Amino acid sequence: GQRNDIAFAHDLVEGIQAAATIADKGYDADHLCDKITETGADVVIPPKRNRKLQRHYDADLYKERNRIERFFNKLKRFRRVATRYDKLLANFMGFVKLAAIAIWLK
């Protein structure tokens, strides 16, 4: 619908043990960053340009997030993965692995 993804971010962060939480600029909100800090994770969210106080983040770790997103974009180019024709999880995961190998070999 019309709700932003950040509306559900508190529920996703709660109860998860991680060394760092990586997200894009759409999740740059003080209340979410405070919640992530409470869980003990490092906040790796680049600040928006209009922030008065620009927060520091680990740019190298954020680049790793970009690599992962590019991989998922390549994975979705395989029609069978993007539309999930297979009903059984084992069959679907088998084709995801096959597609990942094909991407890796390129």
N, CA, C and O atoms as a MOPAC input file, in Angstrom:
PM7 MOZYME 1SCF
protein

 N      0.80000 1    -1.18500 1     0.00000 1
 C      0.00000 1     0.00000 1     0.00000 1
 C      0.84500 1     1.25100 1     0.00000 1
 O      1.86900 1     1.34500 1    -0.67600 1
 N      0.39500 1     2.18300 1     0.76000 1
 C      0.99900 1     3.50700 1     0.80200 1
 C      1.95900 1     3.70000 1     1.97900 1
 O      2.46100 1     4.80600 1     2.17800 1
 N      2.22200 1     2.66300 1     2.75200 1
 C      3.10700 1     2.79900 1     3.91100 1
 C      4.56500 1     2.66000 1     3.49100 1
 O      4.89100 1     1.90200 1     2.57800 1
 N      5.42800 1     3.39300 1     4.16200 1
 C      6.86900 1     3.30800 1     3.90700 1
 C      7.44600 1     2.04200 1     4.53800 1
 O      6.87300 1     1.48900 1     5.47700 1
 N      8.56500 1     1.59800 1     4.02200 1
 C      9.23100 1     0.41900 1     4.56800 1
 C      9.73000 1     0.65400 1     5.98500 1
 O      9.83100 1    -0.28600 1     6.77300 1
 N     10.04000 1     1.89200 1     6.31000 1
 C     10.58800 1     2.18700 1     7.63400 1
 C      9.55100 1     1.95900 1     8.72900 1
 O      9.91600 1     1.82500 1     9.89700 1
 N      8.27200 1     1.91200 1     8.37800 1
 C      7.22500 1     1.65800 1     9.36700 1
 C      7.37800 1     0.28000 1     9.98800 1
 O      6.98100 1     0.08200 1    11.13700 1
 N      7.93900 1    -0.67400 1     9.26400 1
 C      8.11400 1    -2.03000 1     9.76200 1
 C      9.54200 1    -2.32400 1    10.19400 1
 O      9.83300 1    -3.43900 1    10.62600 1
 N     10.42100 1    -1.36900 1    10.08900 1
 C     11.83900 1    -1.59100 1    10.38000 1
 C     12.08700 1    -1.88300 1    11.85100 1
 O     12.97200 1    -2.67700 1    12.17200 1
 N     11.33300 1    -1.26700 1    12.75300 1
 C     11.52000 1    -1.52800 1    14.18500 1
 C     11.27400 1    -2.99800 1    14.50600 1
 O     11.99800 1    -3.59100 1    15.30500 1
 N     10.25900 1    -3.58000 1    13.89000 1
 C      9.96000 1    -4.99500 1    14.13000 1
 C     11.05800 1    -5.89600 1    13.58600 1
 O     11.35300 1    -6.93400 1    14.18000 1
 N     11.66800 1    -5.51900 1    12.46700 1
 C     12.73700 1    -6.32600 1    11.88500 1
 C     14.01800 1    -6.28200 1    12.71200 1
 O     14.73400 1    -7.27900 1    12.80900 1
 N     14.30200 1    -5.14000 1    13.30000 1
 C     15.54500 1    -4.95700 1    14.04900 1
 C     15.45000 1    -5.58100 1    15.43800 1
 O     16.45600 1    -6.01800 1    15.99700 1
 N     14.26300 1    -5.62200 1    15.98100 1
 C     14.07300 1    -6.09100 1    17.34900 1
 C     14.41000 1    -7.58100 1    17.47600 1
 O     13.90900 1    -8.40900 1    16.71600 1
 N     15.25800 1    -7.90300 1    18.43700 1
 C     15.59000 1    -9.28400 1    18.72900 1
 C     16.64100 1    -9.90600 1    17.83500 1
 O     16.88400 1   -11.10800 1    17.94200 1
 N     17.27000 1    -9.14900 1    16.96400 1
 C     18.29100 1    -9.70300 1    16.06900 1
 C     19.67000 1    -9.32200 1    16.58700 1
 O     19.93000 1    -8.15800 1    16.89200 1
 N     20.54900 1   -10.31200 1    16.68300 1
 C     21.91800 1   -10.07900 1    17.10800 1
 C     22.79600 1    -9.96000 1    15.86500 1
 O     22.92500 1   -10.91800 1    15.10200 1
 N     23.39200 1    -8.80400 1    15.66000 1
 C     24.25800 1    -8.58600 1    14.50400 1
 C     25.35200 1    -7.59900 1    14.88700 1
 O     25.18800 1    -6.78200 1    15.79300 1
 N     26.45400 1    -7.69400 1    14.18600 1
 C     27.55700 1    -6.75500 1    14.42600 1
 C     27.25300 1    -5.39300 1    13.81500 1
 O     27.67000 1    -4.36100 1    14.33900 1
 N     26.51500 1    -5.39900 1    12.68800 1
 C     26.18300 1    -4.14400 1    12.00400 1
 C     24.84000 1    -4.29800 1    11.30500 1
 O     24.46100 1    -5.39000 1    10.88000 1
 N     24.13700 1    -3.19000 1    11.19600 1
 C     22.89000 1    -3.14300 1    10.44100 1
 C     23.10200 1    -2.19200 1     9.27700 1
 O     23.38900 1    -1.01100 1     9.47400 1
 N     22.96100 1    -2.70900 1     8.06000 1
 C     23.23800 1    -1.94200 1     6.84900 1
 C     21.92000 1    -1.65700 1     6.14000 1
 O     21.11800 1    -2.56300 1     5.91300 1
 N     21.70500 1    -0.39600 1     5.79300 1
 C     20.48200 1    -0.01400 1     5.08000 1
 C     20.77400 1     1.20900 1     4.22200 1
 O     21.82400 1     1.83700 1     4.35500 1
 N     19.83500 1     1.54200 1     3.33900 1
 C     20.03600 1     2.70400 1     2.48300 1
 C     19.48800 1     3.96600 1     3.14600 1
 O     19.00300 1     3.92200 1     4.27600 1
 N     19.57100 1     5.08900 1     2.43300 1
 C     19.19800 1     6.38700 1     2.98800 1
 C     17.72800 1     6.48000 1     3.37700 1
 O     17.35900 1     7.32300 1     4.19500 1
 N     16.89300 1     5.63500 1     2.80900 1
 C     15.47900 1     5.63800 1     3.14800 1
 C     15.22100 1     5.26500 1     4.59700 1
 O     14.15000 1     5.56200 1     5.12700 1
 N     16.17300 1     4.62600 1     5.24200 1
 C     16.03500 1     4.21500 1     6.63900 1
 C     16.78100 1     5.14500 1     7.58700 1
 O     16.97600 1     4.79700 1     8.75100 1
 N     17.19700 1     6.30300 1     7.12600 1
 C     17.92400 1     7.26700 1     7.94800 1
 C     16.94000 1     8.05900 1     8.79300 1
 O     16.44500 1     9.10600 1     8.37500 1
 N     16.66800 1     7.55200 1     9.97300 1
 C     15.79900 1     8.23700 1    10.93400 1
 C     16.39700 1     8.03400 1    12.32300 1
 O     16.89600 1     6.95500 1    12.64300 1
 N     16.34200 1     9.07200 1    13.13600 1
 C     16.95000 1     8.99900 1    14.46100 1
 C     16.34300 1     7.88300 1    15.30700 1
 O     17.06200 1     7.18900 1    16.02500 1
 N     15.01500 1     7.70700 1    15.22600 1
 C     14.37500 1     6.68500 1    16.05800 1
 C     14.82900 1     5.27600 1    15.66800 1
 O     14.96300 1     4.41500 1    16.53700 1
 N     15.06600 1     5.03000 1    14.40000 1
 C     15.54600 1     3.71900 1    13.97500 1
 C     17.02000 1     3.53600 1    14.33500 1
 O     17.41900 1     2.45900 1    14.77800 1
 N     17.82200 1     4.56700 1    14.15100 1
 C     19.24400 1     4.47400 1    14.51400 1
 C     19.41400 1     4.24100 1    16.01300 1
 O     20.30600 1     3.50200 1    16.42900 1
 N     18.56600 1     4.86500 1    16.82100 1
 C     18.61200 1     4.64500 1    18.26600 1
 C     18.23600 1     3.20500 1    18.60700 1
 O     18.85100 1     2.58100 1    19.47100 1
 N     17.22800 1     2.69000 1    17.92500 1
 C     16.79600 1     1.30400 1    18.15400 1
 C     17.90300 1     0.31700 1    17.77300 1
 O     18.13100 1    -0.66300 1    18.48200 1
 N     18.58000 1     0.57100 1    16.66900 1
 C     19.67800 1    -0.29600 1    16.23800 1
 C     20.82400 1    -0.24300 1    17.24300 1
 O     21.42000 1    -1.27400 1    17.55500 1
 N     21.13600 1     0.93600 1    17.74700 1
 C     22.20000 1     1.09800 1    18.72800 1
 C     21.86200 1     0.36100 1    20.01800 1
 O     22.75200 1    -0.19800 1    20.65900 1
 N     20.58700 1     0.35100 1    20.40800 1
 C     20.15300 1    -0.36800 1    21.60800 1
 C     20.40500 1    -1.87200 1    21.48400 1
 O     20.69000 1    -2.53700 1    22.47900 1
 N     20.30000 1    -2.40600 1    20.27200 1
 C     20.53600 1    -3.83700 1    20.08100 1
 C     22.02300 1    -4.17400 1    20.10400 1
 O     22.38200 1    -5.35000 1    20.16200 1
 N     22.89500 1    -3.16800 1    20.06000 1
 C     24.33200 1    -3.39100 1    20.12600 1
 C     25.00900 1    -3.46300 1    18.77400 1
 O     26.19300 1    -3.78800 1    18.69200 1
 N     24.28600 1    -3.17000 1    17.72400 1
 C     24.85300 1    -3.22500 1    16.37800 1
 C     25.33700 1    -1.84500 1    15.94200 1
 O     24.85100 1    -0.82300 1    16.42600 1
 N     26.29200 1    -1.83100 1    15.02900 1
 C     26.74500 1    -0.57600 1    14.43400 1
 C     25.73900 1    -0.15500 1    13.37000 1
 O     25.18700 1    -0.99200 1    12.65600 1
 N     25.50900 1     1.14300 1    13.27300 1
 C     24.58400 1     1.69100 1    12.28300 1
 C     25.37200 1     2.03600 1    11.02500 1
 O     26.24500 1     2.90400 1    11.05400 1
 N     25.06700 1     1.36100 1     9.92500 1
 C     25.72000 1     1.63000 1     8.64800 1
 C     24.63400 1     2.08900 1     7.68100 1
 O     24.22200 1     1.36200 1     6.77700 1
 N     24.19000 1     3.31800 1     7.90600 1
 C     23.16800 1     3.94400 1     7.08000 1
 C     23.69000 1     5.31800 1     6.68900 1
 O     23.91100 1     6.15900 1     7.56100 1
 N     23.89200 1     5.56500 1     5.40700 1
 C     24.38800 1     6.89100 1     5.02300 1
 C     23.34300 1     7.96100 1     5.34400 1
 O     22.14800 1     7.75100 1     5.13500 1
 N     23.79400 1     9.09800 1     5.84800 1
 C     22.83200 1    10.15400 1     6.19400 1
 C     22.27100 1    10.84200 1     4.95000 1
 O     22.93500 1    10.93000 1     3.91700 1
 N     21.04900 1    11.32300 1     5.07200 1
 C     20.44800 1    12.09300 1     3.98100 1
 C     21.17200 1    13.43000 1     3.86600 1
 O     21.78800 1    13.89800 1     4.82400 1
 N     21.09300 1    14.02700 1     2.71100 1
 C     21.77900 1    15.31500 1     2.50200 1
 C     21.20600 1    16.43200 1     3.34700 1
 O     21.92800 1    17.34800 1     3.74000 1
 N     19.91400 1    16.36800 1     3.63000 1
 C     19.28400 1    17.47700 1     4.35500 1
 C     19.42300 1    17.36900 1     5.87000 1
 O     18.81900 1    18.15600 1     6.59900 1
 N     20.20300 1    16.41500 1     6.35300 1
 C     20.44600 1    16.30700 1     7.79500 1
 C     21.32800 1    17.45600 1     8.25900 1
 O     22.31700 1    17.79700 1     7.60900 1
 N     20.96100 1    18.04900 1     9.38800 1
 C     21.78800 1    19.12800 1     9.92800 1
 C     23.07500 1    18.56900 1    10.52100 1
 O     24.14200 1    19.16500 1    10.37200 1
 N     22.97600 1    17.43400 1    11.18600 1
 C     24.14200 1    16.77500 1    11.76100 1
 C     24.39700 1    15.50600 1    10.95800 1
 O     23.65800 1    14.52800 1    11.08000 1
 N     25.44000 1    15.52300 1    10.14000 1
 C     25.77100 1    14.37400 1     9.29900 1
 C     26.43800 1    13.30300 1    10.15900 1
 O     27.48700 1    13.53700 1    10.75900 1
 N     25.82400 1    12.14000 1    10.20900 1
 C     26.32400 1    11.02300 1    10.99400 1
 C     27.39100 1    10.27700 1    10.19900 1
 O     27.29200 1    10.16500 1     8.97800 1
 N     28.41900 1     9.76300 1    10.89500 1
 C     29.48600 1     8.98400 1    10.25600 1
 C     29.01100 1     7.54400 1    10.06100 1
 O     28.29800 1     7.00600 1    10.90800 1
 N     29.40200 1     6.92200 1     8.95600 1
 C     29.09600 1     5.51500 1     8.70400 1
 C     30.28400 1     4.88300 1     8.00400 1
 O     31.11900 1     5.58400 1     7.43100 1
 N     30.36200 1     3.57300 1     8.04800 1
 C     31.45400 1     2.82500 1     7.44100 1
 C     31.18100 1     2.66700 1     5.94400 1
 O     30.39500 1     1.80600 1     5.54800 1
 N     31.81100 1     3.47600 1     5.12400 1
 C     31.56100 1     3.47700 1     3.67600 1
 C     32.00600 1     2.17600 1     3.02000 1
 O     31.38000 1     1.72500 1     2.06100 1
 N     33.08100 1     1.56600 1     3.52300 1
 C     33.55600 1     0.30800 1     2.94200 1
 C     32.55800 1    -0.81900 1     3.17100 1
 O     32.31700 1    -1.62900 1     2.27600 1
 N     31.98000 1    -0.87400 1     4.35700 1
 C     30.97300 1    -1.88900 1     4.64700 1
 C     29.70300 1    -1.64200 1     3.83700 1
 O     29.04100 1    -2.58900 1     3.41300 1
 N     29.36600 1    -0.38200 1     3.62200 1
 C     28.19300 1    -0.04300 1     2.82000 1
 C     28.38400 1    -0.46700 1     1.36200 1
 O     27.41700 1    -0.83700 1     0.69600 1
 N     29.61100 1    -0.41700 1     0.86700 1
 C     29.89700 1    -0.86700 1    -0.50400 1
 C     29.60900 1    -2.35500 1    -0.66000 1
 O     29.19400 1    -2.79700 1    -1.73200 1
 N     29.82400 1    -3.12600 1     0.39200 1
 C     29.51100 1    -4.55200 1     0.34900 1
 C     28.00600 1    -4.76400 1     0.15000 1
 O     27.60100 1    -5.69000 1    -0.55200 1
 N     27.19200 1    -3.92600 1     0.75300 1
 C     25.74400 1    -3.99200 1     0.57300 1
 C     25.38500 1    -3.77900 1    -0.89500 1
 O     24.49700 1    -4.44300 1    -1.43100 1
 N     26.07200 1    -2.86200 1    -1.52600 1
 C     25.82000 1    -2.58000 1    -2.93900 1
 C     26.15100 1    -3.80000 1    -3.79100 1
 O     25.41700 1    -4.10900 1    -4.73100 1
 N     27.23000 1    -4.49100 1    -3.48500 1
 C     27.59800 1    -5.69300 1    -4.23200 1
 C     26.52500 1    -6.77200 1    -4.09500 1
 O     26.21400 1    -7.46600 1    -5.06300 1
 N     25.97100 1    -6.91000 1    -2.91700 1
 C     24.92300 1    -7.90500 1    -2.68800 1
 C     23.66900 1    -7.54200 1    -3.46200 1
 O     23.03800 1    -8.41200 1    -4.06300 1
 N     23.29800 1    -6.26400 1    -3.45500 1
 C     22.11400 1    -5.83500 1    -4.20600 1
 C     22.30200 1    -6.03700 1    -5.70400 1
 O     21.35700 1    -6.41600 1    -6.39600 1
 N     23.49500 1    -5.79200 1    -6.21400 1
 C     23.74700 1    -6.03100 1    -7.63900 1
 C     23.64500 1    -7.51100 1    -7.97800 1
 O     23.18400 1    -7.87300 1    -9.06000 1
 N     24.07500 1    -8.36800 1    -7.05300 1
 C     23.94500 1    -9.81000 1    -7.28000 1
 C     22.47500 1   -10.21100 1    -7.36000 1
 O     22.09300 1   -10.97000 1    -8.25200 1
 N     21.64600 1    -9.71600 1    -6.44400 1
 C     20.21900 1   -10.04800 1    -6.49100 1
 C     19.56600 1    -9.51300 1    -7.75700 1
 O     18.64700 1   -10.13600 1    -8.29000 1
 N     20.02300 1    -8.38200 1    -8.23800 1
 C     19.50100 1    -7.85100 1    -9.49500 1
 C     19.83600 1    -8.80400 1   -10.65000 1
 O     18.98900 1    -9.06400 1   -11.50400 1
 N     21.05100 1    -9.31500 1   -10.67600 1
 C     21.43200 1   -10.27100 1   -11.71700 1
 C     20.65100 1   -11.57100 1   -11.56600 1
 O     20.28500 1   -12.19900 1   -12.56000 1
 N     20.39900 1   -11.97100 1   -10.33400 1
 C     19.65300 1   -13.20100 1   -10.07500 1
 C     18.21200 1   -13.09700 1   -10.57100 1
 O     17.64600 1   -14.07300 1   -11.06300 1
 N     17.63700 1   -11.93200 1   -10.44200 1
 C     16.24800 1   -11.72900 1   -10.87700 1
 C     16.10000 1   -11.68200 1   -12.38900 1
 O     14.97900 1   -11.69500 1   -12.89800 1
 N     17.21000 1   -11.62900 1   -13.11500 1
 C     17.13300 1   -11.67600 1   -14.57400 1
 C     16.74200 1   -13.06200 1   -15.07100 1
 O     16.28200 1   -13.21500 1   -16.20200 1
 N     16.92200 1   -14.05700 1   -14.23400 1
 C     16.47500 1   -15.40600 1   -14.55900 1
 C     14.96900 1   -15.46900 1   -14.28600 1
 O     14.53000 1   -15.36200 1   -13.14100 1
 N     14.20700 1   -15.64000 1   -15.33000 1
 C     12.75600 1   -15.55400 1   -15.23900 1
 C     12.17800 1   -16.54300 1   -14.23000 1
 O     11.22900 1   -16.22500 1   -13.51200 1
 N     12.74400 1   -17.71600 1   -14.18200 1
 C     12.23300 1   -18.74300 1   -13.28700 1
 C     12.42100 1   -18.34800 1   -11.81900 1
 O     11.61100 1   -18.73000 1   -10.97500 1
 N     13.46400 1   -17.59600 1   -11.50600 1
 C     13.69000 1   -17.12500 1   -10.14200 1
 C     12.78200 1   -15.94100 1    -9.83200 1
 O     12.18700 1   -15.87400 1    -8.75700 1
 N     12.67800 1   -15.00900 1   -10.77100 1
 C     11.90100 1   -13.79200 1   -10.53300 1
 C     10.42000 1   -14.07200 1   -10.34100 1
 O      9.76800 1   -13.40400 1    -9.53800 1
 N      9.87900 1   -15.03900 1   -11.05700 1
 C      8.44500 1   -15.32200 1   -10.97700 1
 C      8.11400 1   -16.51100 1   -10.08500 1
 O      6.94500 1   -16.74600 1    -9.78300 1
 N      9.10600 1   -17.24900 1    -9.66800 1
 C      8.98000 1   -18.42100 1    -8.79200 1
 C      7.90700 1   -19.38400 1    -9.29000 1
 O      6.85900 1   -19.56100 1    -8.66900 1
 N      8.20300 1   -19.98800 1   -10.41300 1
 C      7.29800 1   -20.98600 1   -10.98200 1
 C      7.21600 1   -22.24200 1   -10.11100 1
 O      6.15500 1   -22.86000 1   -10.01700 1
 N      8.30600 1   -22.61600 1    -9.48800 1
 C      8.34600 1   -23.85700 1    -8.71500 1
 C      7.55600 1   -23.71300 1    -7.42300 1
 O      7.68800 1   -22.71700 1    -6.71200 1
 N      6.74400 1   -24.70200 1    -7.12800 1
 C      5.95100 1   -24.67400 1    -5.91200 1
 C      6.73300 1   -25.19800 1    -4.71300 1
 O      6.53900 1   -24.73600 1    -3.58900 1
 N      7.61300 1   -26.15800 1    -4.95500 1
 C      8.38700 1   -26.72800 1    -3.86000 1
 C      9.66300 1   -25.92400 1    -3.62200 1
 O     10.34300 1   -25.51700 1    -4.56400 1
 N      9.97100 1   -25.70400 1    -2.35100 1
 C     11.14400 1   -24.92400 1    -1.97500 1
 C     12.43600 1   -25.58100 1    -2.47100 1
 O     13.35700 1   -24.88700 1    -2.90100 1
 N     12.50300 1   -26.89000 1    -2.41500 1
 C     13.72200 1   -27.59300 1    -2.84800 1
 C     13.99600 1   -27.34800 1    -4.32900 1
 O     15.14200 1   -27.12500 1    -4.71800 1
 N     12.96300 1   -27.38800 1    -5.14700 1
 C     13.13800 1   -27.13800 1    -6.57900 1
 C     13.54000 1   -25.68700 1    -6.83900 1
 O     14.41900 1   -25.41100 1    -7.65600 1
 N     12.88800 1   -24.77100 1    -6.13500 1
 C     13.19500 1   -23.35100 1    -6.31400 1
 C     14.63700 1   -23.05800 1    -5.90300 1
 O     15.37000 1   -22.39200 1    -6.63400 1
 N     15.04400 1   -23.55300 1    -4.73500 1
 C     16.40300 1   -23.29500 1    -4.25700 1
 C     17.44200 1   -23.95300 1    -5.16500 1
 O     18.54600 1   -23.43300 1    -5.32600 1
 N     17.09700 1   -25.06800 1    -5.74300 1
 C     18.01100 1   -25.70300 1    -6.68800 1
 C     18.26700 1   -24.81800 1    -7.89000 1
 O     19.40300 1   -24.69900 1    -8.35100 1
 N     17.21200 1   -24.19600 1    -8.40000 1
 C     17.40700 1   -23.31800 1    -9.54900 1
 C     18.09600 1   -22.02000 1    -9.14300 1
 O     18.86400 1   -21.46300 1    -9.92800 1
 N     17.83600 1   -21.52700 1    -7.93100 1
 C     18.55000 1   -20.33300 1    -7.45500 1
 C     20.04400 1   -20.61800 1    -7.39400 1
 O     20.85400 1   -19.78100 1    -7.79400 1
 N     20.41000 1   -21.78300 1    -6.90200 1
 C     21.83000 1   -22.16000 1    -6.83800 1
 C     22.42300 1   -22.29500 1    -8.23000 1
 O     23.55500 1   -21.87500 1    -8.47100 1
 N     21.66300 1   -22.87900 1    -9.14200 1
 C     22.13000 1   -23.01600 1   -10.52400 1
 C     22.32600 1   -21.63800 1   -11.17400 1
 O     23.31200 1   -21.42000 1   -11.87900 1
 N     21.40500 1   -20.72600 1   -10.94200 1
 C     21.52300 1   -19.36800 1   -11.47700 1
 C     22.71300 1   -18.64400 1   -10.85700 1
 O     23.42800 1   -17.91700 1   -11.54700 1
 N     22.92600 1   -18.83800 1    -9.56000 1
 C     24.06400 1   -18.20000 1    -8.88000 1
 C     25.38600 1   -18.70500 1    -9.46300 1
 O     26.33100 1   -17.93500 1    -9.63600 1
 N     25.44200 1   -20.00300 1    -9.76200 1
 C     26.66100 1   -20.55700 1   -10.36400 1
 C     26.87600 1   -19.95600 1   -11.75500 1
 O     28.00300 1   -19.63100 1   -12.13000 1
 N     25.79200 1   -19.81200 1   -12.51300 1
 C     25.90700 1   -19.22600 1   -13.84900 1
 C     26.40300 1   -17.78300 1   -13.77200 1
 O     27.21300 1   -17.36000 1   -14.59600 1
 N     25.92400 1   -17.03400 1   -12.79500 1
 C     26.38500 1   -15.64200 1   -12.60900 1
 C     27.85400 1   -15.64000 1   -12.20400 1
 O     28.63200 1   -14.82200 1   -12.69700 1
 N     28.23600 1   -16.53600 1   -11.32300 1
 C     29.60000 1   -16.58100 1   -10.83500 1
 C     30.58100 1   -16.94100 1   -11.94100 1
 O     31.70500 1   -16.44000 1   -11.96600 1
 N     30.16100 1   -17.80500 1   -12.85100 1
 C     31.04000 1   -18.22700 1   -13.94700 1
 C     31.22500 1   -17.17400 1   -15.03400 1
 O     32.17400 1   -17.26200 1   -15.81400 1
 N     30.34900 1   -16.18900 1   -15.10300 1
 C     30.47900 1   -15.16300 1   -16.14300 1
 C     31.70200 1   -14.33600 1   -15.96800 1
 O     31.95400 1   -13.43000 1   -16.76200 1

